[in-house]
Amino acid sequence: MSETPCPCQPSRLYRQCCEPYHLNQAVPERAEQLMRSRYSAFVLNLYDYLLKTHHPKKRPGRYELEEQSDQALFTQLEIIAVAQGQASDKIGKVEFKAYFKQTEQALVLHERSRFRRYQGRWVYWDGEMMTIQAI
């Protein structure tokens, strides 16, 4: 797995991108890094990581998370914009498009995710879904 391209950014190797976060060897310093690592975790069905990086007040149940992930085959991540979310910030926003297939239909999800610091680490707070459309 380590020599494969990273799902969030195929120009980088997984072992040099998201794998250290997934293996608890590193912690994302920026909200965008957390966003990318969560996207990769969705692709790889790493539910424990997704739950751990979700704010406890907004955390879904494991079954709900698995059901969401099982219904979609993610194929590409496109970061549109990043606001705040740097190492010294307390909040951050990442706007993105996630391309996926569901029941053999190609779709794109456009979302603006919000992240917060919780116990010194970035966590996913919530997202504003802009659109889901067929492509």
DSSP file with accessible surface (Angstrom, degrees, kcal/mol):
  #  RESIDUE AA STRUCTURE BP1 BP2  ACC     N-H-->O    O-->H-N    N-H-->O    O-->H-N    TCO  KAPPA ALPHA  PHI   PSI    X-CA   Y-CA   Z-CA
    1    1 A M    >         0   0  136      0, 0.0     3,-1.7     0, 0.0    13,-0.2   0.000 360.0 360.0 360.0 -35.1    0.0    0.0    0.0
    2    2 A S  T 3   +     0   0   45      1,-0.3    13,-1.4    12,-0.1    14,-0.2   0.749 360.0  51.5 -62.7 -28.1    2.9    2.4    0.8
    3    3 A E  T 3  S+     0   0  123     11,-0.1    -1,-0.3    10,-0.1     3,-0.1   0.380  91.3  99.3 -92.5   6.6    4.1    2.6   -2.7
    4    4 A T  S <  S-     0   0   60     -3,-1.7    10,-3.3     1,-0.1    11,-0.3  -0.542  85.3 -93.0 -89.5 157.3    0.8    3.5   -4.2
    5    5 A P  E     -A   13   0A  77      0, 0.0     8,-0.3     0, 0.0    -1,-0.1  -0.334  46.3-104.5 -64.3 149.9   -0.4    7.0   -5.1
    6    6 A C  E >   -A    9   0A   1      6,-2.9     3,-0.8     3,-0.6     6,-0.2  -0.592  20.2-134.2 -76.5 135.2   -2.3    8.8   -2.4
    7    7 A P  T 3  S+     0   0   30      0, 0.0    70,-0.3     0, 0.0    -1,-0.1   0.847 104.7  50.1 -57.7 -33.2   -6.1    9.0   -3.1
    8    8 A C  T 3  S+     0   0    2      1,-0.3    69,-0.1    68,-0.1    29,-0.1   0.728 131.3  11.2 -79.5 -21.7   -6.2   12.7   -2.2
    9    9 A Q  E X   -A    6   0A  58     -3,-0.8     3,-2.7     3,-0.2    -3,-0.6  -0.610  65.2-166.5-159.0  85.0   -3.3   13.7   -4.4
   10   10 A P  E 3  S+     0   0A  97      0, 0.0     4,-0.1     0, 0.0    -2,-0.1   0.674  84.4  71.3 -59.0 -14.3   -2.1   11.0   -6.9
   11   11 A S  E 3  S+     0   0A 108     -6,-0.1     2,-0.3     2,-0.1     0, 0.0   0.634  97.7  60.1 -75.4 -10.0    1.1   12.9   -7.7
   12   12 A R  E <  S-     0   0A 103     -3,-2.7    -6,-2.9    -6,-0.2     2,-0.2  -0.867  92.1-109.7-115.2 151.6    2.3   12.0   -4.2
   13   13 A L  E >>  -A    5   0A  45     -2,-0.3     3,-1.2    -8,-0.3     4,-0.6  -0.540  23.9-125.5 -76.9 144.1    2.9    8.6   -2.7
   14   14 A Y  G >4>S+     0   0   12    -10,-3.3     5,-2.2     1,-0.3     3,-1.4   0.905 110.6  57.1 -54.8 -43.0    0.5    7.5    0.0
   15   15 A R  G 345S+     0   0   96    -13,-1.4    -1,-0.3   -11,-0.3   -12,-0.1   0.745 111.8  42.5 -64.6 -21.5    3.3    6.8    2.4
   16   16 A Q  G <45S+     0   0  101     -3,-1.2    -1,-0.3   -14,-0.2    -2,-0.2   0.437 125.0  31.9-101.3  -2.0    4.5   10.4    2.1
   17   17 A C  T <<5S-     0   0   11     -3,-1.4     4,-0.3    -4,-0.6    -3,-0.2   0.610 129.8  -5.3-118.8 -88.5    1.1   12.0    2.2
   18   18 A C  T >>5S+     0   0    1      1,-0.2     4,-2.3     2,-0.1     3,-0.7   0.725 107.7  81.6 -92.1 -23.5   -1.8   10.5    4.3
   19   19 A E  H 3><S+     0   0   29     -5,-2.2     4,-2.4     1,-0.2     6,-0.3   0.896  88.1  56.2 -55.8 -42.7   -0.5    7.3    5.6
   20   20 A P  H 34>S+     0   0   27      0, 0.0     5,-3.0     0, 0.0     6,-1.3   0.887 110.8  46.0 -58.7 -34.0    1.4    8.9    8.5
   21   21 A Y  H X45S+     0   0   32     -3,-0.7     3,-1.5    -4,-0.3    -2,-0.2   0.928 112.1  50.3 -70.0 -44.6   -1.9   10.4    9.7
   22   22 A H  H 3<5S+     0   0   21     -4,-2.3    -1,-0.2     1,-0.3    -3,-0.2   0.813 112.8  46.6 -64.0 -31.0   -3.8    7.2    9.3
   23   23 A L  T 3<5S-     0   0   90     -4,-2.4    -1,-0.3    -5,-0.2    -2,-0.2   0.287 114.1-116.1 -93.0   8.6   -1.1    5.3   11.3
   24   24 A N  T < 5S+     0   0  107     -3,-1.5    -3,-0.2     2,-0.2    -2,-0.1   0.801  83.0 121.7  59.8  30.6   -1.0    7.9   14.0
   25   25 A Q  S   <S+     0   0  140     -5,-3.0     2,-0.3    -6,-0.3    -4,-0.2   0.562  78.5  15.5 -94.2 -12.9    2.6    8.7   13.2
   26   26 A A        -     0   0   42     -6,-1.3    -2,-0.2    -7,-0.1    -1,-0.2  -0.966  68.7-134.0-152.8 163.2    1.8   12.4   12.5
   27   27 A V        -     0   0   53     -2,-0.3     2,-0.1    -3,-0.1    -6,-0.1  -0.985  34.4-106.2-123.6 132.0   -1.0   14.9   13.1
   28   28 A P        -     0   0   12      0, 0.0    94,-0.6     0, 0.0     3,-0.0  -0.363  25.5-164.3 -57.2 130.3   -2.3   17.3   10.4
   29   29 A E  S    S+     0   0  129     92,-0.1     2,-0.3    -2,-0.1     3,-0.0   0.652  72.1  43.6 -89.1 -19.9   -1.0   20.8   11.1
   30   30 A R  S  > S-     0   0   82      1,-0.1     4,-1.8    56,-0.1     3,-0.3  -0.928  82.2-121.0-127.1 153.4   -3.5   22.5    8.7
   31   31 A A  H  > S+     0   0    0     54,-2.6     4,-2.9    -2,-0.3     5,-0.2   0.874 113.6  57.2 -60.0 -37.9   -7.2   22.0    8.1
   32   32 A E  H  > S+     0   0   37     53,-0.4     4,-2.8     1,-0.2    -1,-0.2   0.903 104.1  52.3 -62.3 -39.0   -6.5   21.2    4.4
   33   33 A Q  H  > S+     0   0   38     -3,-0.3     4,-2.5     2,-0.2    -1,-0.2   0.917 110.9  47.4 -62.1 -40.8   -4.2   18.3    5.5
   34   34 A L  H  X S+     0   0    0     -4,-1.8     4,-2.5     2,-0.2     5,-0.2   0.931 110.7  52.1 -65.7 -42.9   -7.0   16.9    7.7
   35   35 A M  H  X S+     0   0   12     -4,-2.9     4,-2.4     1,-0.2    -2,-0.2   0.937 112.0  45.9 -56.9 -48.0   -9.5   17.3    4.8
   36   36 A R  H  X S+     0   0   38     -4,-2.8     4,-2.5     1,-0.2    -1,-0.2   0.918 112.5  50.1 -63.1 -41.7   -7.2   15.4    2.5
   37   37 A S  H  X S+     0   0    0     -4,-2.5     4,-2.0    -5,-0.2    -1,-0.2   0.869 110.7  50.1 -68.3 -32.9   -6.5   12.7    5.0
   38   38 A R  H  X S+     0   0   14     -4,-2.5     4,-2.3     2,-0.2    -1,-0.2   0.906 109.1  51.5 -71.0 -39.4  -10.2   12.2    5.7
   39   39 A Y  H  X S+     0   0   10     -4,-2.4     4,-2.3    -5,-0.2    -2,-0.2   0.955 111.6  47.4 -58.6 -48.6  -11.0   12.0    1.9
   40   40 A S  H  X S+     0   0    0     -4,-2.5     4,-2.4     1,-0.2    -1,-0.2   0.884 109.2  54.5 -61.1 -36.6   -8.3    9.3    1.7
   41   41 A A  H  X>S+     0   0    0     -4,-2.0     5,-2.6     2,-0.2     4,-0.5   0.887 106.8  51.0 -65.8 -36.5   -9.8    7.5    4.7
   42   42 A F  H ><5S+     0   0   39     -4,-2.3     3,-0.9     3,-0.2    -2,-0.2   0.939 111.1  48.5 -62.8 -44.9  -13.2    7.5    3.0
   43   43 A V  H 3<5S+     0   0   47     -4,-2.3    -2,-0.2     1,-0.2    -1,-0.2   0.910 118.6  39.5 -59.8 -41.8  -11.5    5.9   -0.1
   44   44 A L  H 3<5S-     0   0   47     -4,-2.4    -1,-0.2    -5,-0.2    -2,-0.2   0.347 109.1-120.6 -93.3   3.8   -9.7    3.3    2.0
   45   45 A N  T <<5 +     0   0   76     -3,-0.9     2,-1.4    -4,-0.5    -3,-0.2   0.881  51.5 161.5  57.5  44.5  -12.6    2.7    4.4
   46   46 A L     >< +     0   0   57     -5,-2.6     4,-2.0     1,-0.2     3,-0.2  -0.612   4.8 167.6 -93.9  75.2  -10.6    3.7    7.5
   47   47 A Y  H  >  +     0   0   24     -2,-1.4     4,-2.6     1,-0.2     5,-0.2   0.846  68.9  57.2 -64.6 -37.2  -13.7    4.3    9.7
   48   48 A D  H  > S+     0   0  112      1,-0.2     4,-2.5     2,-0.2    -1,-0.2   0.916 108.8  47.7 -61.2 -41.7  -11.8    4.5   13.0
   49   49 A Y  H  > S+     0   0   15     -3,-0.2     4,-2.0     2,-0.2    -2,-0.2   0.922 111.1  51.1 -64.3 -43.9   -9.7    7.4   11.6
   50   50 A L  H  < S+     0   0    0     -4,-2.0    -2,-0.2     1,-0.2    -1,-0.2   0.921 113.2  44.8 -61.0 -42.9  -12.9    9.2   10.3
   51   51 A L  H >< S+     0   0   29     -4,-2.6     3,-1.4     1,-0.2    -1,-0.2   0.919 111.9  52.3 -67.0 -41.7  -14.6    8.9   13.7
   52   52 A K  H 3< S+     0   0   85     -4,-2.5    -1,-0.2     1,-0.3    -2,-0.2   0.832 110.9  47.6 -64.3 -31.0  -11.4   10.0   15.5
   53   53 A T  T 3< S+     0   0   11     -4,-2.0    71,-3.2    -5,-0.2     2,-0.4   0.241  93.8  92.0 -99.0  14.4  -11.1   13.1   13.4
   54   54 A H  B <  S-b  124   0B  16     -3,-1.4    71,-0.2    69,-0.2     5,-0.2  -0.895  90.4-103.6-105.2 134.9  -14.8   14.1   13.7
   55   55 A H    >>  -     0   0   17     69,-3.0     3,-1.7    -2,-0.4     4,-0.8  -0.335  28.6-127.7 -58.2 134.2  -15.7   16.5   16.5
   56   56 A P  T 34 S+     0   0   49      0, 0.0     3,-0.5     0, 0.0    -1,-0.1   0.830 106.8  57.8 -56.3 -32.5  -17.4   14.5   19.3
   57   57 A K  T 34 S+     0   0  173      1,-0.2    -2,-0.1     0, 0.0    68,-0.1   0.719 119.6  29.7 -70.7 -19.2  -20.4   16.8   19.4
   58   58 A K  T <4 S+     0   0   87     -3,-1.7    -1,-0.2    66,-0.2    -3,-0.1   0.301  87.2 134.9-120.6   5.6  -21.1   16.2   15.7
   59   59 A R     <  -     0   0  106     -4,-0.8     3,-0.1    -3,-0.5    -8,-0.1  -0.358  45.4-141.1 -66.0 128.1  -19.8   12.6   15.3
   60   60 A P        -     0   0   22      0, 0.0     2,-0.1     0, 0.0    -1,-0.1  -0.329  30.2 -90.2 -78.2 169.3  -22.0   10.2   13.4
   61   61 A G     >  -     0   0   43      1,-0.1     4,-2.1    -2,-0.1     5,-0.2  -0.428  34.5-115.0 -74.5 155.6  -22.4    6.6   14.4
   62   62 A R  H  > S+     0   0  103      1,-0.2     4,-2.8     2,-0.2     5,-0.2   0.906 115.7  53.7 -59.2 -41.9  -20.0    4.1   12.9
   63   63 A Y  H  > S+     0   0  171      1,-0.2     4,-2.6     2,-0.2    -1,-0.2   0.923 108.1  49.6 -60.9 -44.3  -22.8    2.3   11.0
   64   64 A E  H  > S+     0   0   95      1,-0.2     4,-2.3     2,-0.2    -1,-0.2   0.918 112.7  48.2 -60.4 -41.9  -24.0    5.6    9.4
   65   65 A L  H  X S+     0   0    2     -4,-2.1     4,-2.3     2,-0.2    -2,-0.2   0.929 112.0  48.2 -65.3 -45.6  -20.4    6.4    8.3
   66   66 A E  H  X S+     0   0   52     -4,-2.8     4,-2.9     1,-0.2    -2,-0.2   0.907 110.7  52.0 -62.1 -40.9  -19.8    2.9    6.9
   67   67 A E  H  X S+     0   0   83     -4,-2.6     4,-1.3    -5,-0.2    -2,-0.2   0.930 110.0  48.4 -64.0 -43.4  -23.1    3.1    5.0
   68   68 A Q  H  < S+     0   0   92     -4,-2.3     4,-0.4     1,-0.2     3,-0.3   0.930 115.8  44.1 -59.5 -47.1  -22.1    6.5    3.4
   69   69 A S  H >< S+     0   0    3     -4,-2.3     3,-1.2     1,-0.2    -2,-0.2   0.892 109.8  54.6 -68.7 -39.9  -18.7    5.2    2.4
   70   70 A D  H 3< S+     0   0  105     -4,-2.9    -1,-0.2     1,-0.2    -2,-0.2   0.767 103.2  57.6 -66.8 -25.2  -20.0    1.8    1.1
   71   71 A Q  T 3< S+     0   0   98     -4,-1.3     2,-0.4    -3,-0.3    -1,-0.2   0.589 104.8  57.2 -81.9 -11.0  -22.4    3.5   -1.3
   72   72 A A    <   -     0   0   19     -3,-1.2     2,-0.7    -4,-0.4    30,-0.2  -0.967  59.8-155.7-128.5 140.3  -19.8    5.6   -3.1
   73   73 A L  E     -C  101   0B 115     28,-2.6    28,-2.2    -2,-0.4     2,-0.2  -0.927  27.7-147.4-108.6 100.2  -16.6    4.8   -5.0
   74   74 A F  E     +C  100   0B  37     -2,-0.7    26,-0.3    26,-0.2     3,-0.1  -0.523  25.6 169.7 -74.2 137.6  -14.5    7.9   -4.7
   75   75 A T  E     +     0   0B  79     24,-3.1     2,-0.3     1,-0.3    25,-0.2   0.630  56.9   9.2-121.8 -23.7  -12.3    8.7   -7.7
   76   76 A Q  E     -C   99   0B 101     23,-1.4    23,-2.9     2,-0.0     2,-0.4  -0.976  49.9-150.1-162.9 145.6  -10.9   12.2   -7.4
   77   77 A L  E     -C   98   0B  17    -70,-0.3     2,-0.5    -2,-0.3    21,-0.2  -0.975  12.2-173.1-118.5 133.9  -10.5   15.1   -4.9
   78   78 A E  E     -C   97   0B  70     19,-2.7    19,-2.7    -2,-0.4     2,-0.5  -0.981  14.8-147.6-127.4 117.2  -10.3   18.7   -6.1
   79   79 A I  E     +C   96   0B  39     -2,-0.5    17,-0.3    17,-0.2     3,-0.1  -0.756  18.0 177.8 -84.1 125.5   -9.6   21.5   -3.6
   80   80 A I  E     -     0   0B  69     15,-2.8     2,-0.3    -2,-0.5    16,-0.2   0.864  60.7 -11.8 -94.0 -48.3  -11.4   24.7   -4.6
   81   81 A A  E     -C   95   0B  46     14,-1.5    14,-3.0     2,-0.0     2,-0.4  -0.993  50.0-154.1-156.2 152.2  -10.5   27.1   -1.8
   82   82 A V  E     -C   94   0B  54     -2,-0.3     2,-0.4    12,-0.2    12,-0.2  -0.999   9.8-171.5-130.9 130.4   -9.0   27.2    1.7
   83   83 A A  E     -C   93   0B  47     10,-2.6    10,-2.7    -2,-0.4    -2,-0.0  -0.995  61.0 -38.1-124.4 127.2   -9.8   29.9    4.3
   84   84 A Q  E    S+C   92   0B 102     -2,-0.4     8,-0.2     8,-0.2   -53,-0.0  -0.264  78.3 128.6  55.4-146.0   -7.9   30.0    7.5
   85   85 A G        +     0   0    0      6,-2.0   -54,-2.6     1,-0.2   -53,-0.4   0.662  37.6 142.5  76.2  17.5   -7.0   26.5    8.9
   86   86 A Q  S >  S-     0   0   89      5,-0.3     3,-1.6   -56,-0.2    -1,-0.2  -0.292  70.8 -89.3 -84.0 175.3   -3.3   27.2    9.3
   87   87 A A  T 3  S+     0   0   56      1,-0.3    -1,-0.1    -2,-0.1   -57,-0.1   0.811 128.0  43.4 -56.2 -32.4   -1.2   25.8   12.1
   88   88 A S  T 3  S+     0   0  113      2,-0.0    -1,-0.3     0, 0.0     2,-0.1   0.518  96.8  97.0 -94.3  -4.1   -2.0   28.9   14.3
   89   89 A D    <   -     0   0   42     -3,-1.6     3,-0.1     1,-0.1    27,-0.0  -0.414  59.2-152.8 -84.3 161.8   -5.7   29.2   13.5
   90   90 A K  S    S+     0   0  171      1,-0.2    27,-1.8    -2,-0.1     2,-0.3   0.612  81.9  29.5-104.0 -20.9   -8.6   27.8   15.6
   91   91 A I  E     + D   0 116B  81     25,-0.2    -6,-2.0    31,-0.1     2,-0.3  -0.933  64.7 178.4-134.4 160.5  -11.0   27.4   12.7
   92   92 A G  E     -CD  84 115B   2     23,-1.9    23,-3.0    -2,-0.3     2,-0.4  -0.988  15.0-149.2-159.0 155.8  -10.7   26.6    9.0
   93   93 A K  E     -CD  83 114B  92    -10,-2.7   -10,-2.6    -2,-0.3     2,-0.4  -0.993   7.8-171.6-129.7 139.5  -12.8   26.0    5.9
   94   94 A V  E     -CD  82 113B   0     19,-2.2    19,-2.9    -2,-0.4     2,-0.5  -0.980   7.5-159.8-131.6 118.8  -12.0   23.9    2.9
   95   95 A E  E     +CD  81 112B  33    -14,-3.0   -15,-2.8    -2,-0.4   -14,-1.5  -0.845  28.5 157.2 -96.2 133.1  -14.2   24.0   -0.2
   96   96 A F  E     -CD  79 111B  12     15,-2.8    15,-2.4    -2,-0.5     2,-0.4  -0.948  39.9-132.3-148.5 167.3  -13.8   20.9   -2.4
   97   97 A K  E     -CD  78 110B  59    -19,-2.7   -19,-2.7    -2,-0.3     2,-0.5  -0.999  18.4-163.2-124.3 129.7  -15.3   18.7   -5.0
   98   98 A A  E     -CD  77 109B   2     11,-2.6    11,-2.6    -2,-0.4     2,-0.4  -0.973   8.8-152.8-114.0 119.9  -15.2   14.9   -4.5
   99   99 A Y  E     +CD  76 108B  41    -23,-2.9   -24,-3.1    -2,-0.5   -23,-1.4  -0.751  28.2 154.6 -92.8 137.5  -15.9   12.9   -7.6
  100  100 A F  E     -CD  74 107B  14      7,-2.6     7,-3.3    -2,-0.4     2,-0.4  -0.968  38.5-122.4-155.7 166.2  -17.4    9.5   -7.1
  101  101 A K  E     +CD  73 106B 112    -28,-2.2   -28,-2.6    -2,-0.3     2,-0.4  -0.953  23.8 179.0-116.0 139.2  -19.4    6.7   -8.7
  102  102 A Q  E >  S- D   0 105B  57      3,-2.3     3,-1.9    -2,-0.4   -30,-0.1  -0.977  74.7 -13.0-142.1 123.3  -22.6    5.4   -7.1
  103  103 A T  T 3  S-     0   0  130     -2,-0.4    -1,-0.1     1,-0.3     3,-0.1   0.921 129.0 -55.8  45.9  50.4  -24.7    2.7   -8.7
  104  104 A E  T 3  S+     0   0  195      1,-0.2     2,-0.5    -3,-0.0    -1,-0.3   0.562 112.8 120.3  64.4  12.5  -22.6    3.1  -11.9
  105  105 A Q  E <   -D  102   0B  98     -3,-1.9    -3,-2.3    29,-0.0     2,-0.4  -0.911  62.2-131.2-107.2 132.9  -23.4    6.8  -12.2
  106  106 A A  E     +D  101   0B  34     -2,-0.5    29,-2.2    29,-0.3     2,-0.3  -0.700  37.2 170.0 -83.0 128.4  -20.6    9.4  -12.1
  107  107 A L  E     -DE 100 134B  15     -7,-3.3    -7,-2.6    -2,-0.4     2,-0.4  -0.891  26.4-145.6-134.5 163.0  -21.3   12.2   -9.6
  108  108 A V  E     -DE  99 133B   6     25,-2.3    25,-2.1    -2,-0.3     2,-0.5  -1.000   7.4-154.9-134.3 131.7  -19.6   15.1   -8.0
  109  109 A L  E     -DE  98 132B  25    -11,-2.6   -11,-2.6    -2,-0.4     2,-0.6  -0.932   7.4-163.0-102.2 125.0  -20.2   16.4   -4.5
  110  110 A H  E     +DE  97 131B  32     21,-3.1    20,-3.0    -2,-0.5    21,-1.4  -0.958  23.0 164.2-110.8 118.1  -19.3   20.1   -3.9
  111  111 A E  E     -DE  96 129B  24    -15,-2.4   -15,-2.8    -2,-0.6     2,-0.6  -0.969  38.2-146.0-137.6 151.0  -19.0   20.9   -0.2
  112  112 A R  E     -DE  95 128B  75     16,-2.4    16,-2.9    -2,-0.3     2,-0.3  -0.955  30.4-160.8-113.9 105.1  -17.6   23.6    2.0
  113  113 A S  E     -DE  94 127B   1    -19,-2.9   -19,-2.2    -2,-0.6     2,-0.4  -0.672   5.3-148.3 -90.9 146.1  -16.3   21.8    5.1
  114  114 A R  E     -DE  93 126B  99     12,-3.8    11,-3.1    -2,-0.3    12,-1.3  -0.925  13.6-169.9-115.0 138.1  -15.7   23.5    8.5
  115  115 A F  E     -DE  92 124B   1    -23,-3.0   -23,-1.9    -2,-0.4     2,-0.3  -0.907   2.4-172.5-125.8 150.6  -12.9   22.4   10.8
  116  116 A R  E     -DE  91 123B  94      7,-2.2     7,-2.4    -2,-0.3     2,-0.4  -0.948  30.7-104.1-136.1 160.9  -12.1   23.4   14.4
  117  117 A R  E     + E   0 122B  71    -27,-1.8     2,-0.4    -2,-0.3     5,-0.2  -0.683  37.4 178.7 -82.3 135.3   -9.4   22.8   16.9
  118  118 A Y  E >  S- E   0 121B  80      3,-3.0     3,-1.9    -2,-0.4    -2,-0.0  -0.957  71.6 -15.8-140.5 119.6  -10.3   20.2   19.6
  119  119 A Q  T 3  S-     0   0  164     -2,-0.4     3,-0.1     1,-0.3    -1,-0.0   0.884 130.4 -52.3  51.2  41.7   -7.8   19.2   22.2
  120  120 A G  T 3  S+     0   0   59      1,-0.2     2,-0.3     0, 0.0    -1,-0.3   0.408 120.7  96.5  82.6  -2.0   -5.1   20.8   20.2
  121  121 A R  E <  S- E   0 118B 123     -3,-1.9    -3,-3.0    -5,-0.0     2,-0.2  -0.875  78.1-105.1-120.7 155.5   -5.9   18.9   16.9
  122  122 A W  E     + E   0 117B   6    -94,-0.6     2,-0.3    -2,-0.3    -5,-0.2  -0.550  42.2 176.9 -73.9 136.6   -7.9   19.7   13.8
  123  123 A V  E     - E   0 116B   8     -7,-2.4    -7,-2.2    -2,-0.2     2,-0.4  -0.972  35.4-103.2-137.0 154.8  -11.2   17.9   13.6
  124  124 A Y  E     +bE  54 115B  32    -71,-3.2   -69,-3.0    -2,-0.3    -9,-0.2  -0.618  34.5 177.4 -75.5 130.5  -14.1   18.0   11.1
  125  125 A W  E     -     0   0B  23    -11,-3.1     2,-0.3     1,-0.4   -10,-0.2   0.860  53.9 -53.8 -98.3 -61.0  -17.0   20.1   12.5
  126  126 A D  E     - E   0 114B  37    -12,-1.3   -12,-3.8   -72,-0.0    -1,-0.4  -0.963  45.6-124.2-167.2 179.3  -19.5   20.0    9.6
  127  127 A G  E     - E   0 113B  30     -2,-0.3     2,-0.7   -14,-0.3   -14,-0.3  -0.995   8.3-139.1-142.0 146.0  -20.0   20.8    6.0
  128  128 A E  E     - E   0 112B 106    -16,-2.9   -16,-2.4    -2,-0.4     2,-0.5  -0.920  26.6-141.2-101.8 109.7  -22.3   22.8    3.8
  129  129 A M  E     - E   0 111B 110     -2,-0.7   -18,-0.3   -18,-0.2     3,-0.1  -0.634  20.1-177.6 -75.4 120.4  -23.3   20.8    0.8
  130  130 A M  E     -     0   0B  61    -20,-3.0     2,-0.3    -2,-0.5   -19,-0.2   0.939  61.0 -29.9 -81.4 -53.5  -23.3   23.1   -2.2
  131  131 A T  E     - E   0 110B  57    -21,-1.4   -21,-3.1     2,-0.0     2,-0.4  -0.984  38.3-153.5-158.2 156.5  -24.4   20.5   -4.8
  132  132 A I  E     + E   0 109B  88     -2,-0.3     2,-0.3   -23,-0.2   -23,-0.2  -0.976  36.7 163.6-128.9 123.4  -24.4   16.9   -5.8
  133  133 A Q  E     - E   0 108B 104    -25,-2.1   -25,-2.3    -2,-0.4     2,-0.1  -0.986  39.6-106.6-142.4 154.6  -24.7   16.5   -9.5
  134  134 A A  E       E   0 107B  52     -2,-0.3   -27,-0.3   -27,-0.2   -29,-0.0  -0.464 360.0 360.0 -73.2 147.2  -24.2   13.9  -12.3
  135  135 A I              0   0  120    -29,-2.2   -29,-0.3    -2,-0.1    -1,-0.0  -0.860 360.0 360.0-125.1 360.0  -21.3   14.4  -14.6
